[in-house]
């Protein structure tokens, strides 16, 4: 019983680190190289997460009395209309939107078009974060329950993520002292050497390849790490 409780406590600690890596802003961006690493509760939720889970979040908030039925219907109708419009675009048109960075977030557009207020957007974001916390926690705890990960494995993962976070901080400080040309070269090199956190942990013998594959399946949202520059 004590071992099980310890594993659950450690899972919660690792969950916090996973959330920092999975849903935070990109620490190293060529367009904004000195972005601070964020861990605050107002962390931006990815637009992909918004689209996939918005309907569920809105329905839950309506059931909880935090959104009226009329407001919930307007949000879902807007979401459907936007999806229909995007479905009519060609792949090239969609790529052009992404290149031009003109495709705003769904919640941002809902605010801009007067469907919801800023306050209501914050309520929806909080629900999306709560739902994501549950998915991440269930995924990690499931791996412990299945015997894929032990309490020691979880602790090792947590320590490794803390180390990587410190490496990021050090790189951010170094970037502050670089010239524009040096930063450009840095990002060229970083892109070539980019690795996701699970690959790094396997290479550094923190977890096995099999464990990495199981984590990847149990917590697919960690796949976003593949687009990070570690």
VENGIUR-V537946 format. One record per pair of residues at least 12 apart in sequence whose C-alpha atoms are under 10 Angstrom apart, sorted by the first residue. I is the first residue (numbers start at 1). J is the second residue. D is the distance in whole Angstrom. If there is no record, write none. Layout:
i/j/d
I/J/D
I/J/D
This chain:
i/j/d
3/150/10
3/151/8
4/144/9
4/145/9
4/150/10
4/151/8
5/151/10
6/151/7
7/141/8
7/144/7
7/145/9
7/149/9
7/150/7
7/151/5
7/152/8
7/153/10
7/154/8
7/155/9
8/137/9
8/140/9
8/141/7
8/144/8
8/145/10
8/151/8
8/154/10
9/151/9
9/154/10
10/141/10
10/151/7
10/152/9
10/153/10
10/154/6
10/155/6
10/157/10
10/158/8
11/136/10
11/137/7
11/138/10
11/139/10
11/140/7
11/141/6
11/143/10
11/144/8
11/151/8
11/154/7
11/155/8
11/157/10
11/158/9
12/133/10
12/136/10
12/137/7
12/140/9
12/141/9
12/154/10
13/137/10
13/154/9
13/155/9
13/158/7
14/136/10
14/137/9
14/140/9
14/154/7
14/155/8
14/156/10
14/157/7
14/158/5
14/159/9
14/161/8
14/162/10
15/133/8
15/134/10
15/136/7
15/137/6
15/138/10
15/139/10
15/140/8
15/141/10
15/154/10
15/158/9
16/39/9
16/133/9
16/136/9
16/137/9
16/158/9
17/39/9
17/157/9
17/158/7
17/159/10
17/160/10
17/161/7
17/162/7
17/165/9
18/133/10
18/136/8
18/137/10
18/140/10
18/157/10
18/158/9
18/161/8
18/219/10
18/221/10
18/222/8
18/225/10
19/39/9
19/43/10
19/129/9
19/132/9
19/133/8
19/136/8
19/137/10
19/221/10
19/222/9
20/37/9
20/38/7
20/39/6
20/40/9
20/43/9
20/161/10
20/165/9
21/37/10
21/38/10
21/39/9
21/161/9
21/164/10
21/165/9
21/197/9
21/222/8
21/224/9
21/225/7
21/228/9
22/45/10
22/46/9
22/136/10
22/221/7
22/222/5
22/223/8
22/224/6
22/225/6
22/226/10
22/228/9
23/38/10
23/39/9
23/43/7
23/44/7
23/45/6
23/46/7
23/49/9
23/129/9
23/132/9
23/221/9
23/222/9
23/224/8
23/225/9
24/37/8
24/38/6
24/39/7
24/40/9
24/42/10
24/43/6
24/44/7
24/45/8
24/46/9
25/37/7
25/38/7
25/39/9
25/43/8
25/44/7
25/45/9
25/46/9
25/228/10
26/38/9
26/225/10
26/227/9
26/228/7
26/229/8
27/165/10
27/168/7
27/169/9
27/171/9
27/172/8
27/228/8
27/229/8
27/230/9
28/168/8
28/171/9
28/172/7
28/175/9
28/187/8
28/190/9
28/228/8
28/229/7
28/230/8
29/187/8
29/228/9
29/229/8
30/180/10
30/183/8
30/184/7
30/186/9
30/187/6
30/188/9
31/184/10
33/171/10
33/172/7
33/175/7
33/176/8
33/180/10
33/183/8
33/184/10
33/187/9
34/171/9
34/172/6
34/173/8
34/174/10
34/175/7
34/176/7
35/172/8
36/168/10
36/169/8
36/172/8
37/165/9
37/168/8
37/169/8
37/172/9
41/125/10
41/126/8
41/129/9
42/122/8
42/125/8
42/126/8
42/129/9
43/125/9
43/126/10
43/129/9
44/125/8
44/129/9
45/105/10
45/107/10
45/125/7
45/126/9
45/128/8
45/129/7
45/132/10
46/105/8
46/106/10
46/224/10
47/104/9
47/105/6
47/106/7
47/107/8
47/108/10
48/105/9
48/106/9
49/128/8
49/129/10
49/132/9
49/221/9
50/105/8
50/106/7
50/107/8
50/124/9
50/125/8
50/128/7
50/129/10
51/79/8
51/83/9
51/105/9
51/106/7
51/107/9
53/127/10
53/128/7
53/131/9
53/132/9
54/75/9
54/76/8
54/79/9
54/106/9
54/107/9
54/124/8
54/125/9
54/127/9
54/128/7
55/72/9
55/73/10
55/75/8
55/76/7
55/79/9
55/80/10
56/127/10
56/128/9
56/131/9
57/72/10
57/123/10
57/124/7
57/125/9
57/126/9
57/127/6
57/128/6
57/129/10
57/130/9
57/131/8
58/71/9
58/72/6
58/73/9
58/75/8
58/76/8
58/123/10
58/124/7
58/127/8
58/128/9
59/72/7
59/73/9
59/76/9
60/72/10
60/124/10
60/127/8
61/123/8
61/124/8
61/127/8
66/120/9
66/123/8
66/124/9
67/120/8
67/123/9
67/124/9
71/115/8
71/116/8
71/120/10
72/115/10
72/116/10
74/110/10
74/115/7
74/116/9
75/106/10
75/107/9
75/110/7
75/115/7
75/116/8
78/106/9
78/109/10
78/110/8
78/113/10
78/115/8
79/106/8
79/107/10
79/109/10
79/110/9
82/106/9
82/109/10
107/120/10
107/121/6
107/122/9
107/124/9
107/125/9
108/121/8
132/221/9
135/218/9
135/219/8
135/220/10
135/221/9
136/218/8
136/219/6
136/220/9
136/221/8
136/222/9
137/219/9
138/218/9
138/219/9
139/214/10
139/215/8
139/216/10
139/217/9
139/218/5
139/219/6
139/220/9
140/154/9
140/214/10
140/215/7
140/218/7
140/219/7
141/154/10
141/218/10
142/215/10
142/218/8
143/211/9
143/214/8
143/215/7
143/218/7
143/219/10
148/210/9
148/211/6
148/212/10
148/214/8
148/215/9
149/207/9
149/211/7
149/214/9
149/215/9
153/206/8
153/207/7
153/211/10
154/206/10
154/207/9
156/201/10
156/206/6
156/207/8
157/198/10
157/201/8
157/206/7
157/207/8
159/206/10
160/197/9
160/200/10
160/201/8
160/204/9
160/206/8
161/197/8
161/201/9
164/197/9
164/200/10
164/230/8
165/230/9
167/230/9
168/229/9
168/230/7
171/230/10
187/229/9
190/228/10
190/229/6
190/230/8
191/227/10
191/228/9
191/229/7
191/230/9
192/229/9
193/229/8
193/230/8
194/226/8
194/227/8
194/228/7
194/229/5
194/230/6
195/225/8
195/226/7
195/227/8
195/228/8
195/229/7
195/230/6
196/222/9
196/223/8
196/224/9
196/225/5
196/226/4
196/227/7
196/228/7
196/229/8
196/230/7
197/212/10
197/222/9
197/223/9
197/225/7
197/226/8
197/228/9
197/229/10
197/230/8
198/211/9
198/212/6
198/213/9
198/215/8
198/216/8
198/222/9
198/223/9
198/225/9
198/226/9
199/212/8
199/213/10
199/226/9
200/212/10
200/230/9
